[in-house]
Amino acid sequence: MDIQSDDTARKRGLELVWYWGPVALYAGLIFYLSSLSHPEQYIPSFPFLKLGDKALHAIEYALLGFLCYRAFRHAAGTWGEHYAVLLAVMTATIYGATDEWHQAFVPFRESDRWDLATDLLGACLGVLMWVWIDKEKN
């Protein structure tokens, strides 16, 4: 293996960590919070900002959709780049479905199809925000 291919491999590895690392870390945070019986105890409350459960789900999955789109768009090759919107929404929504399933097994938590619908909506909004940011840059 020559030096140039070593540099290319190292650069590709750093690119994967840069784009997919935040997705993995954030998905881990979602999983951790979903495993808590009373997650509201660990989330800071802002008296001026009263958000309901559905609004929190939308925000949570908007960020996941945003991060997934960023990763697919910039670090998933040509195919991933072309289908980044669809792949990001699907990935975030499927993760939301697994999260709802996981919550069904956590004491004092329940699985809710409306939470999943809100996750889908949030993922769509997050992806659209990043698409808009990408278009503004170009």
TIPA-724503 format. One record per residue: x, y, z of N, C-alpha, C in turn; residue number from 1; residue in one letter. Coordinates in steps of 0.02 Angstrom, whole numbers, plus 32768, in hexadecimal, padded with zeros to 4 digits. Each point is the difference from the previous one (the first is absolute). Layout:
N
SITE    n.X    n.Y    n.Z   ca.X   ca.Y   ca.Z    c.X    c.Y    c.Z   rofi   selo
SITE      X      Y      Z      X      Y      Z      X      Y      Z    NUM      A
...
END
This chain:
138
SITE    n.X    n.Y    n.Z   ca.X   ca.Y   ca.Z    c.X    c.Y    c.Z   rofi   selo
SITE   802A   7FC5   8000   7FD6   803B   8000   802D   803E   8000      1      M
SITE   7FF4   802E   7FD4   802A   803B   7FFC   7FE6   8037   802F      2      D
SITE   8027   8035   8006   7FF0   8037   802E   7FC0   8023   7FED      3      I
SITE   7FF5   8009   7FBF   7FC4   8023   7FE9   7FC1   7FD9   8013      4      Q
SITE   7FFF   7FBE   7FF8   7FC5   7FDA   8012   7FF7   7FFD   804B      5      S
SITE   8037   8003   8027   7FFC   8005   8049   7FDD   8040   8014      6      D
SITE   8014   8037   7FE0   7FE2   8041   800F   7FB6   8001   7FEC      7      D
SITE   7FEF   7FE1   7FC8   7FBA   7FFD   7FE9   7FD6   7FD8   8032      8      T
SITE   801A   7FC8   8016   7FDC   7FD6   8031   7FF7   8024   8042      9      A
SITE   8033   8023   8017   7FFD   8026   803E   7FCD   8038   7FFA     10      R
SITE   8001   8023   7FC7   7FD1   8036   7FF4   7FB9   7FE6   7FFE     11      K
SITE   7FF5   7FC7   7FE1   7FBD   7FE2   7FFC   7FE8   7FEC   8045     12      R
SITE   802D   7FE4   8029   7FEE   7FEC   8044   7FED   803C   802A     13      G
SITE   8025   8036   7FFA   7FF0   803D   8025   7FBE   801E   7FE8     14      L
SITE   7FF3   7FFC   7FC0   7FC1   8019   7FE4   7FC5   7FD8   801C     15      E
SITE   8008   7FBE   8003   7FCA   7FD6   801B   7FF3   8012   804A     16      L
SITE   8035   8009   8027   7FF7   8012   8047   7FE0   8045   8005     17      V
SITE   8016   802F   7FD8   7FE6   8045   8002   7FB5   8003   7FF1     18      W
SITE   7FEA   7FDA   7FCF   7FBA   8002   7FEC   7FD3   7FCE   8023     19      Y
SITE   8019   7FC3   800B   7FD6   7FCC   801F   8007   7FFE   804C     20      W
SITE   8037   801A   801B   8009   8001   8048   7FC8   8024   8025     21      G
SITE   7FEE   803D   7FEB   7FC8   8022   8021   7FBE   7FDA   7FFC     22      P
SITE   7FF4   7FDE   7FC8   7FC3   7FD8   7FF9   8000   7FC8   8035     23      V
SITE   8037   7FDC   8006   8005   7FC9   802F   7FFB   8019   8048     24      A
SITE   8022   8037   8010   7FFD   801B   8044   7FBA   8018   8012     25      L
SITE   7FE0   8022   7FD2   7FBD   8019   800D   7FCD   7FC7   8006     26      Y
SITE   8007   7FCD   7FD5   7FD4   7FC5   8005   800A   7FDE   8043     27      A
SITE   803E   7FFD   8017   800F   7FE4   8042   7FDF   8028   8038     28      G
SITE   8001   8042   7FFA   7FDF   802B   8032   7FB5   7FF3   8000     29      L
SITE   7FE2   7FFB   7FC6   7FB8   7FF1   7FFC   7FF1   7FBD   8022     30      I
SITE   8029   7FCE   7FF1   7FF7   7FBE   801F   8006   8005   804B     31      F
SITE   8032   8023   8018   8009   8007   8049   7FC4   8022   8020     32      Y
SITE   7FE9   8037   7FE4   7FC7   8024   801D   7FC1   7FD5   7FFC     33      L
SITE   7FF9   7FD7   7FCC   7FC6   7FD4   7FFA   8002   7FC7   8033     34      S
SITE   803A   7FF0   8019   8006   7FC9   8030   7FF1   8017   8047     35      S
SITE   7FF7   8041   800A   7FF0   801B   8042   7FB5   7FFD   800D     36      L
SITE   7FED   7FEB   803B   7FB9   7FFD   8010   7FE0   8045   8004     37      S
SITE   8026   8031   8016   7FE7   8045   8007   8032   8031   7FE2     38      H
SITE   8005   8003   7FBD   8033   802A   7FE1   7FF7   804B   800D     39      P
SITE   7FC3   8015   8010   7FF4   8047   800D   8029   801A   803A     40      E
SITE   8016   7FD3   802C   802A   8014   8039   8046   8015   7FE9     41      Q
SITE   8014   7FE9   7FC5   8044   800D   7FE8   8004   8034   7FCA     42      Y
SITE   7FC7   8017   7FE9   7FFE   8032   7FCB   7FF3   8044   8021     43      I
SITE   802A   8031   7FF3   7FF5   8041   8020   7FBD   801E   7FEB     44      P
SITE   7FDF   801F   802F   7FC0   8021   7FF0   800C   804B   7FFC     45      S
SITE   7FDF   801D   7FD0   8004   8048   7FF6   7FBB   801C   800C     46      F
SITE   7FF7   8027   8038   7FBD   8018   8011   7FDF   8027   7FC8     47      P
SITE   8026   8024   7FD9   7FE4   8029   7FCA   7FF0   7FD6   7FC2     48      F
SITE   8015   7FC2   8000   7FF8   7FD5   7FC6   7FDE   7FBF   8014     49      L
SITE   7FBF   7FFF   7FFD   7FDA   7FC4   8013   7FF2   7FD8   7FC1     50      K
SITE   8026   7FCA   7FF8   7FF8   7FD5   7FC6   7FDF   7FBF   8015     51      L
SITE   7FD1   7FEA   7FD9   7FE0   7FC0   800D   802B   7FC7   7FE6     52      G
SITE   7FEA   7FC4   800F   8023   7FC3   7FEB   8009   7FFD   7FB4     53      D
SITE   7FCE   8012   7FDA   8004   7FFB   7FB7   8032   8033   7FE4     54      K
SITE   8001   803C   801D   8030   8033   7FE9   8047   7FE9   800E     55      A
SITE   800B   7FE1   8039   8043   7FE6   8010   8014   7FC9   7FD0     56      L
SITE   7FD0   7FD4   7FEE   800F   7FCB   7FCF   8012   801F   7FBD     57      H
SITE   7FDB   8032   7FEA   800E   8020   7FBF   8046   8020   8000     58      A
SITE   8011   8022   8036   8042   8020   8004   8037   7FCC   8002     59      I
SITE   7FF6   7FCC   8028   8031   7FCA   8008   800F   7FDF   7FBD     60      E
SITE   7FCC   7FF1   7FDA   8009   7FDD   7FC0   8010   8030   7FC7     61      Y
SITE   7FF2   8040   8008   8017   8031   7FCE   804D   8001   8002     62      A
SITE   801C   7FFF   803C   8049   8000   8006   801D   7FBF   7FE4     63      L
SITE   7FE0   7FC8   800E   8019   7FC0   7FE5   7FFB   8000   7FB3     64      L
SITE   7FC8   8017   7FE5   7FF9   8004   7FB7   8034   802E   7FE2     65      G
SITE   800C   8039   8020   8032   8031   7FEB   8045   7FDF   7FFC     66      F
SITE   8013   7FDC   8036   8041   7FDF   8002   8005   7FC7   7FCD     67      L
SITE   7FCA   7FDA   7FF8   8001   7FCA   7FCF   8007   801B   7FB9     68      C
SITE   7FDC   8035   7FF0   8006   801D   7FBD   8047   8017   7FF3     69      Y
SITE   801C   8022   8031   8045   8019   7FFA   8030   7FC6   7FF2     70      R
SITE   7FF7   7FC9   8023   802C   7FC6   7FF8   7FF6   7FDF   7FBC     71      A
SITE   7FC2   7FF4   7FED   7FF3   7FE1   7FBE   8017   802E   7FC8     72      F
SITE   7FF6   803F   8006   8010   8030   7FCB   804B   8005   7FF5     73      R
SITE   8027   7FFC   8035   8047   800F   7FFA   802E   7FC4   800C     74      H
SITE   7FE6   7FC7   8018   802D   7FC9   8010   7FE5   7FBC   7FEE     75      A
SITE   7FD0   7FFC   7FD3   7FE3   7FBF   7FEE   8009   7FEF   7FB7     76      A
SITE   802E   8021   7FE0   800C   7FF1   7FBA   7FCD   8021   7FD2     77      G
SITE   8007   7FF4   7FC0   7FD6   801F   7FCE   7FB7   7FEC   8007     78      T
SITE   7FF3   7FC0   800B   7FBB   7FE9   8007   7FDF   8020   803D     79      W
SITE   8024   8000   8038   7FE6   801F   803D   7FF3   804A   7FF8     80      G
SITE   802B   8020   7FDC   7FF9   8048   7FF4   7FC0   800F   7FD8     81      E
SITE   7FF3   7FD7   7FCE   7FC5   800B   7FD5   7FBE   7FF1   8024     82      H
SITE   8001   7FD2   802E   7FC3   7FED   8024   8002   8015   8049     83      Y
SITE   8027   8033   8010   800B   8014   8045   7FC0   8013   8024     84      A
SITE   7FD3   8023   7FDF   7FC1   8014   8020   7FD8   7FC3   8015     85      V
SITE   7FF4   7FD3   7FD1   7FD9   7FC4   800E   8023   7FD4   8035     86      L
SITE   8040   7FF5   7FF8   8025   7FD6   802F   8001   801D   8046     87      L
SITE   8007   8041   8006   8002   8020   8042   7FBC   7FFB   8023     88      A
SITE   7FCB   800F   7FDB   7FBD   7FFC   801E   7FF1   7FB7   8014     89      V
SITE   800F   7FD1   7FD4   7FF4   7FBA   800F   8029   7FE9   803C     90      M
SITE   803F   8012   8002   802C   7FEB   8037   7FE7   801B   8042     91      T
SITE   7FF1   8040   8003   7FE8   801F   803E   7FBD   7FE2   8015     92      A
SITE   7FD4   7FF3   7FD1   7FBE   7FE5   8010   8005   7FB7   8017     93      T
SITE   8029   7FDA   7FDE   800A   7FBA   8016   801F   7FFF   8045     94      I
SITE   802F   802C   800D   801D   8004   8043   7FCA   8013   8032     95      Y
SITE   7FD3   802E   7FED   7FC8   8012   802B   7FD3   7FC5   800F     96      G
SITE   7FF5   7FD5   7FCE   7FD7   7FC4   800B   8022   7FD1   8031     97      A
SITE   8041   7FF7   7FF9   8024   7FD4   802F   8001   801F   8046     98      T
SITE   8002   8042   8003   7FFE   8022   8041   7FBC   7FF6   8022     99      D
SITE   7FCA   8005   7FDA   7FBE   7FF4   801C   7FF9   7FB8   8018    100      E
SITE   801A   7FD1   7FDA   7FFF   7FBA   8013   8028   7FF6   8041    101      W
SITE   803A   801F   8003   802B   7FFC   803C   7FDB   801B   803D    102      H
SITE   7FDC   8037   7FF8   7FDD   801F   8038   7FC8   7FD2   801B    103      Q
SITE   7FE6   7FD4   7FD7   7FCC   7FD2   8017   8019   7FD2   8037    104      A
SITE   8042   7FF8   8005   801E   7FD4   8032   801D   8025   803C    105      F
SITE   7FFB   8042   8000   801B   8028   8037   7FC8   800E   8032    106      V
SITE   800C   7FF3   8041   7FCC   800C   8032   7FE9   8049   7FFE    107      P
SITE   7FBF   800A   8006   7FDF   8041   8001   8002   8025   7FBD    108      F
SITE   8016   7FDF   7FCB   8001   801D   7FBE   7FD0   7FD8   7FD4    109      R
SITE   7FEC   801D   7FC9   7FD4   7FDC   7FD2   8012   8013   7FB9    110      E
SITE   7FED   7FD4   7FD3   800A   800B   7FB9   7FC2   8023   7FE5    111      S
SITE   800A   8032   7FD5   7FC8   8027   7FE7   8009   800E   7FB5    112      D
SITE   7FCE   7FEC   7FD9   8006   800A   7FB7   8000   804A   7FEE    113      R
SITE   7FE2   802B   802A   7FFF   8047   7FF2   8046   801E   800D    114      W
SITE   8024   7FE3   802E   8046   8015   8009   8028   7FF0   7FC1    115      D
SITE   7FF4   7FC5   7FE4   8023   7FED   7FC2   7FED   802F   7FC7    116      L
SITE   7FC1   8011   7FFB   7FEA   802F   7FCC   8023   8044   8009    117      A
SITE   8007   8015   803E   8022   803F   800E   804A   7FFB   7FF1    118      T
SITE   801D   7FC5   800C   8047   7FF4   7FEE   8009   8008   7FB5    119      D
SITE   7FD2   7FE4   7FD9   8003   8006   7FB7   7FFB   8049   7FEB    120      L
SITE   7FD1   8024   801D   7FF9   8047   7FF0   803F   8027   8012    121      L
SITE   801B   7FF3   803B   803E   8022   8015   803A   7FF0   7FD2    122      G
SITE   8006   7FC0   7FEC   8036   7FEC   7FD3   7FFA   8025   7FBD    123      A
SITE   7FC3   8005   7FE7   7FF5   8025   7FC1   8015   8049   8007    124      C
SITE   7FED   801E   8037   8011   8047   800B   804C   8009   8006    125      L
SITE   8021   7FD4   8025   8049   8005   8007   8024   7FF8   7FBE    126      G
SITE   7FEA   7FD0   7FD8   801E   7FF5   7FBE   7FF5   803D   7FD4    127      V
SITE   7FC3   801A   7FFF   7FF2   803B   7FD7   8029   803C   8016    128      L
SITE   800D   8007   8041   802B   8037   8017   8046   7FFA   7FE3    129      M
SITE   801C   7FC2   8002   8043   7FF7   7FE6   8003   8009   7FB4    130      W
SITE   7FCC   7FE9   7FDD   7FFC   800B   7FB8   8001   804B   7FF2    131      V
SITE   7FDA   8026   8026   7FFE   8048   7FF8   8045   801E   800E    132      W
SITE   8021   7FEA   8034   8043   8019   8010   8031   7FEF   7FC7    133      I
SITE   7FFC   7FC2   7FE7   802B   7FEC   7FC8   7FF4   802C   7FC2    134      D
SITE   7FC2   8010   7FF2   7FF1   802A   7FC5   8019   8047   800A    135      K
SITE   7FFC   8019   803D   8017   8044   800F   804C   8006   7FF7    136      E
SITE   8024   7FC9   8010   8048   8000   7FF9   8015   8002   7FB7    137      K
SITE   7FD9   7FE1   7FD5   8013   7FF9   7FB9   7FE1   8035   7FD6    138      N
END
